[in-house]
């Protein structure tokens, strides 16, 4: 009986962790969606030039 109770506790813990990970992923996606700039006509920013200025780390 002890093994079954331990299994139920572990199962509940794994479900709780999965819910937390899912919630964290949803929050991250929502944050990214808010940060994404809206496209304005005629204005674009190139970020490729910034990478060319710095040498890669070892």
TIBA-695763 format. One line per field, with one value per residue: residue in three letters; chain; x, y, z of N, C-alpha, C in turn. Coordinates in nm, 2 decimals. Atoms other than C-alpha are relative to their C-alpha. Layout:
! TIBA-695763
rolo <- c(ALA / ...);
marlum <- c(A / ...);
n_xx <- c(X / ...);
n_yy <- c(Y / ...);
n_zz <- c(Z / ...);
ca_xx <- c(X / ...);
ca_yy <- c(Y / ...);
ca_zz <- c(Z / ...);
c_xx <- c(X / ...);
c_yy <- c(Y / ...);
c_zz <- c(Z / ...);
! end
This chain:
! TIBA-695763
rolo <- c(UNK / UNK / UNK / UNK / UNK / UNK / UNK / UNK / UNK / UNK / UNK / UNK / UNK / UNK / UNK / UNK / UNK / UNK / UNK / UNK / UNK / UNK / UNK / UNK / UNK / UNK / UNK / UNK / UNK / UNK / UNK / UNK / UNK / UNK / UNK / UNK / UNK / UNK / UNK / UNK / UNK / UNK / UNK / UNK / UNK / UNK / UNK / UNK / UNK / UNK / UNK / UNK / UNK / UNK / UNK / UNK / UNK / UNK);
marlum <- c(A / A / A / A / A / A / A / A / A / A / A / A / A / A / A / A / A / A / A / A / A / A / A / A / A / A / A / A / A / A / A / A / A / A / A / A / A / A / A / A / A / A / A / A / A / A / A / A / A / A / A / A / A / A / A / A / A / A);
n_xx <- c(0.08 / -0.09 / -0.05 / 0.11 / 0.01 / -0.11 / 0.02 / 0.10 / -0.06 / -0.09 / 0.09 / 0.05 / -0.12 / -0.03 / 0.11 / -0.02 / -0.11 / 0.04 / 0.09 / -0.09 / -0.08 / 0.09 / 0.04 / -0.12 / -0.01 / 0.11 / -0.05 / -0.11 / 0.06 / 0.08 / -0.09 / -0.06 / 0.10 / 0.02 / -0.13 / -0.02 / 0.05 / 0.09 / -0.07 / 0.04 / -0.03 / -0.12 / -0.10 / -0.06 / -0.13 / -0.08 / -0.09 / -0.11 / -0.12 / -0.05 / -0.08 / -0.12 / -0.09 / -0.07 / -0.05 / 0.06 / -0.07 / -0.08);
n_yy <- c(-0.12 / -0.11 / -0.03 / -0.07 / -0.14 / -0.07 / -0.03 / -0.11 / -0.13 / -0.04 / -0.03 / -0.14 / -0.10 / -0.01 / -0.08 / -0.13 / -0.05 / -0.02 / -0.12 / -0.12 / -0.02 / -0.04 / -0.14 / -0.08 / -0.02 / -0.10 / -0.14 / -0.04 / -0.03 / -0.13 / -0.11 / -0.02 / -0.06 / -0.14 / -0.07 / -0.01 / -0.13 / 0.00 / -0.05 / -0.13 / -0.01 / -0.08 / -0.01 / 0.13 / -0.01 / 0.11 / 0.03 / 0.08 / -0.08 / 0.00 / 0.12 / -0.01 / -0.09 / 0.07 / 0.13 / 0.10 / 0.04 / 0.12);
n_zz <- c(0.00 / 0.00 / 0.13 / 0.07 / -0.06 / 0.05 / 0.14 / 0.01 / -0.03 / 0.11 / 0.12 / -0.02 / 0.01 / 0.14 / 0.06 / -0.04 / 0.07 / 0.14 / 0.00 / -0.01 / 0.12 / 0.10 / -0.03 / 0.03 / 0.15 / 0.04 / -0.04 / 0.09 / 0.13 / -0.01 / -0.01 / 0.13 / 0.09 / -0.04 / 0.03 / 0.14 / 0.05 / 0.12 / 0.13 / 0.05 / 0.14 / 0.04 / -0.11 / -0.04 / -0.07 / 0.02 / -0.12 / 0.05 / -0.02 / -0.13 / -0.02 / 0.07 / -0.07 / -0.11 / 0.03 / -0.08 / -0.12 / 0.01);
ca_xx <- c(0.00 / 0.29 / 0.42 / 0.08 / 0.05 / 0.40 / 0.31 / 0.00 / 0.21 / 0.47 / 0.20 / 0.05 / 0.39 / 0.46 / 0.12 / 0.19 / 0.53 / 0.38 / 0.12 / 0.39 / 0.60 / 0.30 / 0.20 / 0.56 / 0.56 / 0.23 / 0.37 / 0.68 / 0.48 / 0.25 / 0.55 / 0.71 / 0.39 / 0.36 / 0.73 / 0.71 / 0.70 / 0.42 / 0.53 / 0.52 / 0.52 / 0.87 / 1.06 / 1.28 / 1.57 / 1.85 / 2.02 / 2.26 / 2.52 / 2.54 / 2.66 / 2.93 / 3.09 / 3.18 / 3.40 / 3.26 / 3.35 / 3.60);
ca_yy <- c(0.00 / 0.23 / 0.21 / 0.31 / 0.61 / 0.71 / 0.68 / 0.90 / 1.17 / 1.16 / 1.17 / 1.48 / 1.65 / 1.58 / 1.72 / 2.03 / 2.08 / 2.04 / 2.30 / 2.55 / 2.49 / 2.54 / 2.86 / 2.99 / 2.93 / 3.11 / 3.41 / 3.41 / 3.40 / 3.68 / 3.89 / 3.84 / 3.93 / 4.25 / 4.34 / 4.28 / 4.62 / 4.69 / 4.73 / 5.09 / 5.18 / 5.28 / 5.23 / 4.92 / 4.87 / 4.65 / 4.46 / 4.27 / 4.55 / 4.53 / 4.17 / 4.26 / 4.51 / 4.26 / 3.96 / 3.63 / 3.51 / 3.23);
ca_zz <- c(0.00 / 0.07 / -0.28 / -0.42 / -0.19 / -0.29 / -0.66 / -0.61 / -0.44 / -0.71 / -0.98 / -0.82 / -0.79 / -1.16 / -1.26 / -1.05 / -1.21 / -1.56 / -1.48 / -1.36 / -1.67 / -1.89 / -1.71 / -1.73 / -2.11 / -2.15 / -1.96 / -2.17 / -2.49 / -2.37 / -2.27 / -2.61 / -2.79 / -2.59 / -2.66 / -3.03 / -3.20 / -3.44 / -3.80 / -3.90 / -4.27 / -4.40 / -4.07 / -4.02 / -3.79 / -3.88 / -3.59 / -3.81 / -3.79 / -3.42 / -3.43 / -3.68 / -3.44 / -3.17 / -3.19 / -3.07 / -2.72 / -2.68);
c_xx <- c(0.09 / 0.05 / -0.11 / -0.02 / 0.12 / -0.01 / -0.10 / 0.06 / 0.10 / -0.07 / -0.05 / 0.10 / 0.04 / -0.10 / 0.02 / 0.11 / -0.03 / -0.08 / 0.08 / 0.08 / -0.09 / -0.04 / 0.12 / 0.02 / -0.10 / 0.04 / 0.11 / -0.05 / -0.08 / 0.09 / 0.06 / -0.10 / -0.02 / 0.12 / 0.02 / -0.05 / -0.09 / 0.07 / -0.06 / 0.05 / 0.13 / 0.10 / 0.04 / 0.13 / 0.07 / 0.09 / 0.12 / 0.14 / 0.06 / 0.08 / 0.14 / 0.11 / 0.08 / 0.05 / -0.06 / 0.09 / 0.07 / -0.08);
c_yy <- c(0.13 / 0.05 / 0.07 / 0.14 / 0.09 / 0.04 / 0.11 / 0.14 / 0.05 / 0.04 / 0.14 / 0.10 / 0.02 / 0.08 / 0.15 / 0.07 / 0.03 / 0.13 / 0.13 / 0.03 / 0.06 / 0.15 / 0.10 / 0.03 / 0.09 / 0.14 / 0.05 / 0.04 / 0.13 / 0.12 / 0.04 / 0.07 / 0.14 / 0.08 / 0.02 / 0.13 / -0.02 / 0.05 / 0.13 / 0.01 / 0.08 / 0.00 / -0.14 / 0.03 / -0.13 / -0.03 / -0.08 / 0.07 / 0.00 / -0.13 / 0.01 / 0.08 / -0.07 / -0.13 / -0.10 / -0.04 / -0.13 / -0.13);
c_zz <- c(0.00 / -0.13 / -0.08 / 0.05 / -0.05 / -0.15 / -0.02 / 0.04 / -0.11 / -0.13 / 0.02 / -0.01 / -0.15 / -0.07 / 0.04 / -0.07 / -0.14 / -0.01 / 0.02 / -0.12 / -0.11 / 0.02 / -0.03 / -0.15 / -0.05 / 0.03 / -0.09 / -0.13 / 0.00 / 0.01 / -0.14 / -0.10 / 0.03 / -0.05 / -0.15 / -0.06 / -0.12 / -0.12 / -0.04 / -0.15 / -0.02 / 0.11 / 0.03 / 0.07 / -0.02 / 0.12 / -0.05 / 0.01 / 0.14 / 0.03 / -0.07 / 0.07 / 0.10 / -0.04 / 0.09 / 0.12 / -0.02 / 0.03);
! end
